[in-house]
Structures are given as structure tokens and as C-alpha cells.
Amino acid sequence: MILDALRLVLGLVVLIGGAEVLVRGASRLALAVGLTPLVVGLTVVAFGTSAPELAVSVGAGRAGLDGLALGNVVGSNVFNVLFILGLTAVIAPLVVARQLVRLDVPVMIGASALVVVLASDGRVGTLDGALLAAGLVAYLGWLLYAGRRPQTTATPGDPAAGAVEAKRPKPRLALDLGLIAGGLLLLVVGSRWLVGGATGIATALGVSDLIVGLTIVAAGTSMPEVATSVVATLRGQRDLAIGNVVGSNVFNLLGILGVAALATPGGLAVPVAVQAFDAWVMLAVAVVCLPIFVSGLGIARWEGVVLLVGYAAYTATLVRLAAAGAVAPDPVALAWALGVPTAVLLAVGLGPSLAGRARRR
């Protein structure tokens, strides 16, 4: 138990260091190759910080621990939105780029709904995994195509051309790539130590693999996202902080779940608890992002507090269900647990936006 606790603490320290290195490299890379920080957060950083989830879900699927593989993906997505966005918004109110509202959050909602549909028959099969992976390829292709900065029309001899070149530190490209690679390595190593220690503690306490996947492992493999988003927020890279979370969720659903289903013979069996409760919570959390982001194109501190309270309530519900040996709340309780908070946040989030549009007319 003491050794597991030590591994957990060391993992956290390595994660924080890796996040700092990764954010520095990713921010500079955005200028070097002409991509915006948001697109870098949605692609390079999101993929890198999702590497621990990929390793855990693929390994768990091949080991026959389907509950752990699925619980890691679903739990990570719930954790990313409710805890990470909530925490970063409490640290500093976040500004949301319009691209997130117009494209990336709808993609996250669509991917969440697709997973709910695919899981409804009790299995995410090989063909389902191929469909999810193909969706990720299409999403990445569009991001890279549309995410380039507008090119200047200045001629080579024009002073404006020199100013643009000054903003793109090409000689430091190798250094930036090295920082990103080193940061990703530290994130993976730190996350592995943290998850190993946390899982050892949970095993000693006697908890099911699905609950471990939804809580401890999901939170542990999401620590890179926590560290990266917090460090990015403190450094003023708020586009990177939010893009990291949204991009990671899309990667989790399309990439990690898709690859895990492809790598597991016969695909992944979906536990009844995921079908009846956890997948619906994941979808509701994704839907709630839209009105919060639309309202003022930002996340206020009070909205961050609401998200953190929501995660605490979700975790408490999991603990209560596990203690009672139940799969999910009864249908009426589930409707109230998901429908009422979602309706309230929709009203609070969309109300000011719609009122503002009415005044402008």
C-alpha cells in the first residue's frame, strides 16, 4: 500500500513536469508551422495526452477486461468535461473560440451519441471500431486543412514578409518537436506510475474492474489532460487548455475506443451498467458543453463550480450503486439525474445568448 502511494505521488510530479514541457513545445510549434494554438491543442496535444488512455484500453481489451477498457474511455470523457474544465475555469475564466462552438463540440456530441447507439446492442464490434477510427481520420483531416493561419500576400522583398517570417521561428522547429516528444514521454511514464499505484490501492480495497475504470483509472489516465490544461491556463494559453479537453474527448471516443475494438478479437463487450447509465451520463455531459460555451463564448468561474459539483455527484452515485450492487438508478431517478441539470444548464447557458441576439435585432 505504501509503495502504491509512493508511485502515485511520483506519477503526479512527473505528469506536471511533462505537461509544462509539452505546452511550451506545442505553443511554439503553432507559430513554426502556421497552425493556431487551438488546432495544436485539438490535435498534437490532445493525441499525446490521450496516449495513456490508449495504452490502458487496448491492453485491458486484449486481456479480457472489457469493463475496464470501456470504463476508462467513458469515465475519462466525463472527468475531462466536469472536472478538468471545471477546475481550469475556477482558476481563471476561460474564453471559448468560435471554432469549438461551430465544429468541435458538435463533433464531440455526435461522437458521444454514436457510441451510445453502437453500444446499445451490448458490443462495440470490429466494424464499429473501424467506423469510429474512420471518423477520427476524417475529423483530423478537416482540422489540419482548415486550421492553417491565413497566408500573407506580401512579396518576398516587402518588409511585411520579414515580419511574418519573424513570427515563425523555423530554426527552432527541431527543438519544439523535441520538447513535445519529451513532454509526451514524461506524461506517459508519469501516468503509468500513477495508474499503477492507484489501481494497486483499489485492488487492495476490492473494487470491480468497471468501477475502477470509471473512477480511479479514468481520473489517472486523464491526469495528463489535467496537468496540461492547468499549466496552459496559468500560462495564458486558454485556447490550448479547452482544445486539449475537447480534442481528447473526440480522440477517446473515435480513436481509442475504435482502436481498442479493432485490437480486441470480436470487439468489446459492453457492460449493462454502461448501457443503462454511464454512456448516457457521458452524452449528457457533452450536450451541456454547448450552452455553456455559447453563453458569452466563455466558461465563468460559477459555471466551473457547477461542473465540479456535477462530477462529485456522479462519483457519489457510482459509489452508492456499487455499494448497493445495482447496475443503474431506476428510470425515473435517471431521468431526473440527467434531464433536470441538463435543462437548467441549457436554459442558463442559452438564455443570455438568445436575449442578446434579440436585442441586436
C-alpha positions as CSV (number, residue, x, y, z in Angstrom):
1,M,0.0,0.0,0.0
2,I,2.8,2.4,0.9
3,L,4.7,1.6,-2.4
4,D,1.5,2.2,-4.4
5,A,1.0,5.6,-2.7
6,L,4.6,6.5,-3.5
7,R,4.2,5.5,-7.1
8,L,1.0,7.7,-7.3
9,V,2.8,10.8,-5.9
10,L,5.8,10.3,-8.2
11,G,3.5,9.9,-11.1
12,L,1.8,13.2,-10.4
13,V,5.2,15.0,-10.1
14,V,6.3,13.6,-13.5
15,L,3.0,14.5,-15.1
16,I,3.2,18.1,-14.1
17,G,6.8,18.4,-15.4
18,G,5.8,16.7,-18.7
19,A,2.8,19.0,-19.1
20,E,5.0,22.1,-18.7
21,V,7.4,20.8,-21.4
22,L,4.6,19.8,-23.7
23,V,2.8,23.1,-23.5
24,R,6.0,25.0,-24.3
25,G,6.8,22.9,-27.3
26,A,3.2,22.9,-28.6
27,S,2.8,26.7,-28.3
28,R,6.0,27.3,-30.3
29,L,5.1,24.7,-32.8
30,A,1.9,26.6,-33.6
31,L,3.9,29.5,-34.8
32,A,6.6,27.4,-36.6
33,V,4.2,25.5,-38.8
34,G,1.5,28.1,-39.2
35,L,-1.2,26.4,-37.1
36,T,-3.3,28.2,-34.4
37,P,-2.8,27.1,-30.8
38,L,-6.3,25.8,-30.7
39,V,-5.7,23.4,-33.6
40,V,-2.5,22.2,-32.0
41,G,-4.4,21.6,-28.8
42,L,-7.1,19.7,-30.6
43,T,-4.6,17.5,-32.5
44,V,-1.0,17.1,-31.2
45,V,-1.6,17.8,-27.5
46,A,-5.0,16.0,-27.4
47,F,-3.5,12.9,-29.0
48,G,-0.4,13.0,-26.8
49,T,-2.3,13.4,-23.5
50,S,-4.7,10.6,-24.6
51,A,-1.8,8.2,-25.0
52,P,-2.3,6.7,-21.5
53,E,-6.0,6.0,-22.2
54,L,-5.0,4.3,-25.5
55,A,-2.4,2.0,-23.7
56,V,-4.9,1.1,-20.9
57,S,-7.9,0.4,-23.1
58,V,-6.1,-1.6,-25.7
59,G,-4.2,-3.6,-23.0
60,A,-7.4,-4.2,-21.0
61,G,-9.4,-5.3,-24.1
62,R,-6.7,-7.8,-25.1
63,A,-6.6,-9.1,-21.5
64,G,-10.3,-9.7,-21.5
65,L,-11.1,-6.8,-19.1
66,D,-13.7,-5.2,-21.3
67,G,-15.3,-3.3,-18.4
68,L,-12.0,-1.6,-17.6
69,A,-11.4,-0.7,-21.3
70,L,-14.8,0.9,-21.8
71,G,-15.0,2.4,-18.3
72,N,-11.7,4.1,-18.9
73,V,-13.0,5.8,-22.1
74,V,-16.4,6.8,-20.7
75,G,-15.1,7.8,-17.3
76,S,-12.3,9.9,-18.9
77,N,-14.7,11.8,-21.0
78,V,-17.0,12.6,-18.0
79,F,-13.9,13.5,-16.0
80,N,-12.4,15.7,-18.7
81,V,-15.5,17.9,-19.0
82,L,-16.8,18.1,-15.5
83,F,-13.5,18.1,-13.5
84,I,-10.9,19.5,-15.8
85,L,-12.9,22.2,-17.4
86,G,-14.5,23.0,-14.0
87,L,-11.1,23.2,-12.4
88,T,-9.5,25.4,-15.1
89,A,-12.5,27.7,-15.1
90,V,-12.2,28.2,-11.4
91,I,-8.5,29.0,-11.7
92,A,-9.2,31.6,-14.5
93,P,-12.4,32.2,-16.5
94,L,-11.9,30.6,-20.0
95,V,-12.6,32.1,-23.4
96,V,-14.0,29.8,-26.0
97,A,-13.0,30.0,-29.6
98,R,-15.9,30.1,-32.1
99,Q,-14.5,27.1,-33.9
100,L,-15.2,25.0,-30.8
101,V,-18.9,26.0,-30.8
102,R,-19.3,25.6,-34.6
103,L,-17.4,22.4,-35.2
104,D,-15.5,20.6,-32.4
105,V,-18.2,20.5,-29.6
106,P,-20.8,19.3,-32.1
107,V,-18.4,16.6,-33.3
108,M,-17.9,15.6,-29.6
109,I,-21.7,15.4,-29.1
110,G,-22.1,13.4,-32.3
111,A,-19.3,11.0,-31.4
112,S,-20.9,10.5,-28.0
113,A,-24.3,9.8,-29.5
114,L,-22.7,7.4,-32.0
115,V,-21.0,5.4,-29.2
116,V,-24.3,5.2,-27.3
117,V,-26.0,3.8,-30.4
118,L,-23.2,1.3,-31.1
119,A,-23.1,0.1,-27.5
120,S,-26.9,-0.4,-27.3
121,D,-26.6,-4.0,-28.6
122,G,-24.1,-4.9,-25.9
123,R,-21.0,-4.9,-28.0
124,V,-18.7,-2.5,-29.8
125,G,-17.6,-4.9,-32.6
126,T,-14.8,-4.8,-35.1
127,L,-16.9,-3.0,-37.8
128,D,-18.0,-0.5,-35.1
129,G,-14.3,0.1,-34.3
130,A,-13.5,0.6,-38.0
131,L,-16.3,3.2,-38.2
132,L,-15.1,5.1,-35.2
133,A,-11.4,5.1,-36.4
134,A,-12.5,6.3,-39.9
135,G,-14.4,9.2,-38.2
136,L,-11.2,10.2,-36.4
137,V,-9.3,10.3,-39.6
138,A,-11.9,12.5,-41.3
139,Y,-12.0,14.8,-38.3
140,L,-8.2,15.2,-38.2
141,G,-8.0,15.8,-41.9
142,W,-10.5,18.6,-41.7
143,L,-8.8,20.2,-38.7
144,L,-5.4,20.2,-40.4
145,Y,-7.0,21.5,-43.7
146,A,-9.0,24.3,-42.1
147,G,-6.6,25.2,-39.2
148,R,-3.8,26.9,-41.2
149,R,-3.3,30.6,-40.5
150,P,-4.2,32.9,-43.4
151,Q,-1.1,33.4,-45.5
152,T,0.2,36.9,-46.2
153,T,0.1,38.4,-49.7
154,A,3.3,40.4,-49.2
155,T,6.1,39.9,-51.8
156,P,9.4,38.5,-50.7
157,G,11.0,41.9,-50.7
158,D,8.3,43.5,-48.7
159,P,9.0,44.3,-45.0
160,A,5.7,42.6,-44.1
161,A,7.1,39.4,-45.4
162,G,10.0,39.7,-43.0
163,A,7.6,40.3,-40.1
164,V,5.7,37.1,-40.9
165,E,8.9,35.2,-41.1
166,A,9.9,36.6,-37.7
167,K,6.8,35.1,-36.2
168,R,7.7,31.7,-37.5
169,P,10.9,30.5,-35.7
170,K,11.8,27.8,-38.3
171,P,15.3,27.2,-36.9
172,R,13.7,26.1,-33.6
173,L,11.3,23.6,-35.2
174,A,13.5,20.7,-34.2
175,L,13.7,21.9,-30.6
176,D,10.0,22.4,-30.5
177,L,9.4,18.8,-31.7
178,G,11.9,17.6,-29.2
179,L,10.1,19.4,-26.4
180,I,6.8,17.8,-27.5
181,A,8.3,14.3,-27.7
182,G,9.9,14.7,-24.3
183,G,6.8,16.0,-22.7
184,L,4.7,13.2,-24.1
185,L,7.2,10.6,-22.8
186,L,7.1,12.1,-19.4
187,L,3.3,12.2,-19.5
188,V,3.0,8.5,-20.4
189,V,5.6,7.4,-17.8
190,G,4.0,9.6,-15.1
191,S,0.5,8.4,-15.9
192,R,1.6,4.7,-15.9
193,W,3.1,5.2,-12.4
194,L,0.0,7.0,-11.2
195,V,-2.4,4.4,-12.6
196,G,-0.3,1.5,-11.3
197,G,-0.3,2.9,-7.8
198,A,-4.0,3.9,-7.8
199,T,-5.0,0.5,-9.2
200,G,-3.0,-1.3,-6.6
201,I,-4.7,0.6,-3.8
202,A,-8.1,0.0,-5.4
203,T,-7.4,-3.8,-5.8
204,A,-6.4,-4.0,-2.1
205,L,-9.8,-2.5,-1.2
206,G,-11.7,-4.9,-3.5
207,V,-13.5,-2.9,-6.3
208,S,-14.9,-4.2,-9.7
209,D,-12.9,-3.5,-12.9
210,L,-15.7,-1.3,-14.3
211,I,-15.8,0.9,-11.2
212,V,-12.0,1.1,-11.2
213,G,-12.1,2.0,-14.9
214,L,-14.8,4.7,-14.5
215,T,-13.2,6.4,-11.5
216,I,-9.5,5.7,-10.5
217,V,-8.2,4.7,-13.9
218,A,-10.2,7.3,-15.8
219,A,-9.0,10.0,-13.5
220,G,-5.5,8.7,-13.5
221,T,-5.2,8.4,-17.3
222,S,-6.7,11.9,-17.5
223,M,-4.0,13.4,-15.3
224,P,-2.0,14.5,-18.4
225,E,-5.1,16.4,-19.5
226,V,-5.4,17.9,-16.0
227,A,-1.8,19.0,-15.9
228,T,-1.7,20.2,-19.5
229,S,-4.9,22.3,-19.2
230,V,-4.0,23.8,-15.8
231,V,-0.5,24.7,-17.0
232,A,-1.8,26.1,-20.3
233,T,-4.4,28.2,-18.3
234,L,-1.7,29.6,-16.0
235,R,0.5,30.5,-19.0
236,G,-2.4,32.2,-20.7
237,Q,-2.9,29.6,-23.5
238,R,-6.6,29.2,-22.8
239,D,-7.4,28.0,-26.3
240,L,-4.9,25.2,-25.8
241,A,-6.5,24.4,-22.4
242,I,-10.0,24.0,-23.8
243,G,-9.0,22.5,-27.1
244,N,-7.0,19.8,-25.2
245,V,-10.1,18.7,-23.3
246,V,-12.5,18.7,-26.3
247,G,-9.9,17.1,-28.6
248,S,-9.1,14.4,-26.0
249,N,-12.7,13.5,-25.7
250,V,-13.0,13.1,-29.5
251,F,-9.8,11.1,-29.6
252,N,-11.1,8.9,-26.7
253,L,-14.4,8.1,-28.5
254,L,-13.2,7.8,-32.1
255,G,-9.6,6.8,-31.8
256,I,-9.1,4.9,-28.5
257,L,-12.4,3.1,-28.4
258,G,-12.1,2.4,-32.1
259,V,-8.5,1.0,-31.9
260,A,-9.4,-1.0,-28.8
261,A,-12.4,-2.6,-30.5
262,L,-10.2,-3.4,-33.6
263,A,-7.4,-4.8,-31.4
264,T,-9.7,-7.0,-29.3
265,P,-10.8,-10.2,-31.1
266,G,-14.6,-10.0,-31.5
267,G,-14.7,-6.4,-30.2
268,L,-15.5,-5.2,-26.7
269,A,-18.5,-6.4,-24.7
270,V,-20.4,-3.5,-23.2
271,P,-21.4,-4.0,-19.5
272,V,-25.1,-3.4,-18.7
273,A,-24.2,-0.6,-16.4
274,V,-22.5,1.3,-19.2
275,Q,-25.5,0.8,-21.5
276,A,-28.0,1.8,-18.8
277,F,-26.3,4.7,-17.1
278,D,-22.7,5.7,-17.7
279,A,-22.9,6.1,-21.5
280,W,-26.0,8.4,-21.1
281,V,-24.1,10.5,-18.5
282,M,-21.3,10.9,-21.0
283,L,-23.7,12.1,-23.7
284,A,-25.5,14.5,-21.3
285,V,-22.1,16.0,-20.2
286,A,-21.2,16.5,-23.9
287,V,-24.5,18.2,-24.6
288,V,-24.2,20.5,-21.6
289,C,-20.9,21.9,-23.1
290,L,-22.7,23.6,-25.9
291,P,-24.9,26.0,-24.0
292,I,-22.1,26.8,-21.5
293,F,-19.7,27.6,-24.4
294,V,-22.3,29.6,-26.4
295,S,-23.2,31.8,-23.4
296,G,-20.7,34.6,-23.8
297,L,-18.2,32.3,-25.6
298,G,-16.6,31.5,-22.3
299,I,-16.8,29.5,-19.1
300,A,-17.3,31.6,-16.0
301,R,-16.0,30.7,-12.6
302,W,-19.5,29.9,-11.3
303,E,-20.0,27.5,-14.2
304,G,-16.7,25.8,-13.3
305,V,-18.0,25.3,-9.8
306,V,-21.2,23.8,-11.2
307,L,-19.2,21.4,-13.3
308,L,-17.1,20.3,-10.3
309,V,-20.2,19.7,-8.2
310,G,-21.6,17.6,-11.1
311,Y,-18.6,15.4,-11.1
312,A,-18.8,15.0,-7.3
313,A,-22.4,14.0,-7.7
314,Y,-21.6,11.5,-10.5
315,T,-18.8,9.9,-8.4
316,A,-21.1,9.7,-5.4
317,T,-23.7,8.0,-7.5
318,L,-21.2,5.4,-8.7
319,V,-20.1,4.6,-5.1
320,R,-23.8,4.3,-4.0
321,L,-24.7,2.0,-6.8
322,A,-21.6,-0.1,-6.2
323,A,-22.4,-0.4,-2.5
324,A,-26.0,-1.4,-3.3
325,G,-25.0,-3.8,-6.0
326,A,-27.2,-2.0,-8.5
327,V,-26.5,-1.5,-12.2
328,A,-28.1,1.9,-12.6
329,P,-30.7,4.2,-11.0
330,D,-34.3,3.4,-11.7
331,P,-35.6,5.1,-14.9
332,V,-37.4,7.9,-13.0
333,A,-34.3,8.7,-11.0
334,L,-32.1,8.6,-14.1
335,A,-34.4,11.0,-15.9
336,W,-34.2,13.5,-13.0
337,A,-30.5,13.0,-12.5
338,L,-29.7,13.7,-16.2
339,G,-32.7,15.7,-17.6
340,V,-33.1,18.3,-14.9
341,P,-29.5,19.5,-14.6
342,T,-29.2,19.4,-18.4
343,A,-32.4,21.5,-18.9
344,V,-31.3,24.0,-16.2
345,L,-27.8,24.5,-17.8
346,L,-29.4,24.7,-21.3
347,A,-31.7,27.5,-20.0
348,V,-28.9,29.3,-18.1
349,G,-26.5,28.9,-21.0
350,L,-28.7,29.7,-24.0
351,G,-30.9,32.3,-22.3
352,P,-28.3,35.2,-22.3
353,S,-27.2,34.3,-25.8
354,L,-30.7,34.3,-27.2
355,A,-31.6,37.5,-25.3
356,G,-28.5,39.2,-26.7
357,R,-29.4,38.2,-30.3
358,A,-33.0,39.5,-29.8
359,R,-31.7,42.9,-28.6
360,R,-29.3,43.2,-31.6
361,R,-32.3,42.7,-33.9
